[in-house]
Amino acid sequence: MDFSQSPARKPRRFYAALAVIIAGILMLAALVCQPLVTAVPSTPPPVDPAKLEAHVKKLSVDFYPRSFEQPAKLEQTAEYITEQFKKAGAQVSIQEVVVEGERYKNVVARFGPESGRLLVIGAHYDSHGATRGADDNASGIAGLLELAYLLGQSGPARPVELVAYTLEEPPHFRSPHMGSVWHARALKAAGREVELMLSLEMIGYFSDSPGSQAYPLAALKLGYPDRGNFIALVGQFGDFGVSRSVKAAMSGASELPVYSLNAPSMVQGVDFSDHRSYWAQGYPALMVTDTAFMRNPNYHRAGDTFDKLDYKRMAMVVQAVYAVAKN
């Protein structure tokens, strides 16, 4: 008789296999979502929501439209960003981005020591087509400018570059023409060691309404809120340690909830910003985002205006990013 096939032993094997499967699922969920990260408490300087709103209004109203088809408007925007960076006390430089004979600009602000592992924090200042682009991505630029003022008041111990990118939006998205591609390639060519890159991609739209938050995969609803009242940290699958460290610093800096996701690029939205340019060069990079079209109904539409944003919570995002820069 083959005792291995006895009725008494089949359930044990079944339950043992089931336990292994459940353990694997829970382990994968823990890697993807980092649900048990312990916050690192900090007390960042206050960020004035009114200043954030003023920046967003300036970009989305005075410099409208900021699309690639409007180089004069992009030039005005770059000049404004340069002026603000200089007022903050940064060392400012311009990186030219030449596309089909037209010259565009990345604006780079440097803080901290000259040498050492570099932290890059960037946001794109162009907008999609004829949209106002308040959340996408005047919000990211506003955050970058106020972050510059914080770093100017208390310099970081490590080198930090704040970069305002040109040409993130279509038709240049996912192409070699993106401003962030030019910046990432230049760092690689110079042999610069990059500790981390953070992309501020839409950081101003929040909602407390039930069902206001969508996800690219239905299964994600099991581990994340159904309300768009948090900021998200998105990285590629494998960069779990980086995500945990950044999430810990951000979570301890304000009352704003921070959720994270590490997933392959095949998951919709994971690589939808400038951080993908740094992945291509082998640098660790994360996106800080309000999740764009998965929350904001005005994404790439005429309704993306400055009056729709939550500047109080946006200020908390800036404080959270500052905590990472000073960590």
CORZI-V837851 format. One record per backbone hydrogen bond with DSSP energy under -1.0 kcal/mol. CO is the residue of the C=O (numbers start at 1). NH is the residue of the N-H. If there is no record, write none. Layout:
co:CO nh:NH
co:CO nh:NH
//
This chain:
co:1 nh:3
co:2 nh:5
co:3 nh:6
co:6 nh:9
co:6 nh:10
co:9 nh:13
co:10 nh:14
co:11 nh:15
co:12 nh:16
co:13 nh:17
co:14 nh:18
co:15 nh:19
co:16 nh:20
co:17 nh:21
co:18 nh:22
co:19 nh:23
co:20 nh:24
co:21 nh:25
co:22 nh:26
co:23 nh:27
co:24 nh:28
co:25 nh:29
co:26 nh:30
co:27 nh:31
co:28 nh:32
co:29 nh:33
co:30 nh:34
co:32 nh:262
co:48 nh:52
co:49 nh:53
co:50 nh:54
co:51 nh:55
co:52 nh:56
co:53 nh:57
co:54 nh:58
co:55 nh:59
co:56 nh:60
co:57 nh:61
co:58 nh:63
co:66 nh:127
co:67 nh:70
co:70 nh:74
co:71 nh:75
co:72 nh:76
co:73 nh:77
co:74 nh:78
co:75 nh:79
co:76 nh:80
co:77 nh:81
co:78 nh:82
co:79 nh:83
co:80 nh:84
co:81 nh:85
co:82 nh:86
co:83 nh:87
co:84 nh:88
co:85 nh:90
co:86 nh:89
co:91 nh:110
co:93 nh:108
co:95 nh:106
co:97 nh:104
co:99 nh:102
co:102 nh:99
co:104 nh:97
co:106 nh:95
co:107 nh:164
co:108 nh:93
co:109 nh:162
co:110 nh:91
co:111 nh:160
co:118 nh:195
co:118 nh:196
co:119 nh:161
co:120 nh:198
co:121 nh:163
co:122 nh:200
co:123 nh:165
co:128 nh:131
co:133 nh:138
co:134 nh:139
co:137 nh:141
co:138 nh:142
co:139 nh:143
co:140 nh:144
co:141 nh:145
co:142 nh:146
co:143 nh:147
co:144 nh:148
co:145 nh:149
co:146 nh:150
co:147 nh:151
co:148 nh:152
co:149 nh:153
co:150 nh:154
co:159 nh:119
co:160 nh:111
co:161 nh:121
co:162 nh:109
co:163 nh:123
co:164 nh:107
co:165 nh:125
co:166 nh:179
co:169 nh:172
co:172 nh:175
co:175 nh:178
co:178 nh:182
co:179 nh:183
co:180 nh:184
co:181 nh:185
co:182 nh:186
co:183 nh:187
co:184 nh:188
co:185 nh:189
co:186 nh:190
co:187 nh:192
co:188 nh:191
co:193 nh:118
co:196 nh:120
co:197 nh:286
co:198 nh:122
co:199 nh:201
co:199 nh:288
co:202 nh:290
co:204 nh:310
co:209 nh:212
co:217 nh:220
co:218 nh:221
co:219 nh:222
co:220 nh:223
co:226 nh:213
co:227 nh:229
co:228 nh:207
co:231 nh:259
co:232 nh:289
co:233 nh:261
co:234 nh:287
co:235 nh:263
co:236 nh:239
co:238 nh:240
co:239 nh:243
co:240 nh:244
co:241 nh:245
co:242 nh:246
co:243 nh:247
co:244 nh:248
co:245 nh:249
co:246 nh:250
co:247 nh:251
co:248 nh:40
co:248 nh:252
co:250 nh:253
co:252 nh:42
co:257 nh:231
co:259 nh:233
co:261 nh:235
co:264 nh:267
co:267 nh:270
co:269 nh:272
co:271 nh:273
co:273 nh:276
co:274 nh:277
co:275 nh:279
co:276 nh:280
co:278 nh:283
co:279 nh:282
co:284 nh:197
co:286 nh:199
co:287 nh:234
co:288 nh:201
co:289 nh:232
co:291 nh:294
co:292 nh:295
co:292 nh:296
co:294 nh:214
co:296 nh:299
co:298 nh:301
co:301 nh:304
co:303 nh:305
co:304 nh:134
co:305 nh:308
co:306 nh:309
co:310 nh:314
co:311 nh:315
co:312 nh:316
co:313 nh:317
co:314 nh:318
co:315 nh:319
co:316 nh:320
co:317 nh:321
co:318 nh:322
co:319 nh:323
co:320 nh:324
co:321 nh:325
co:322 nh:326
//
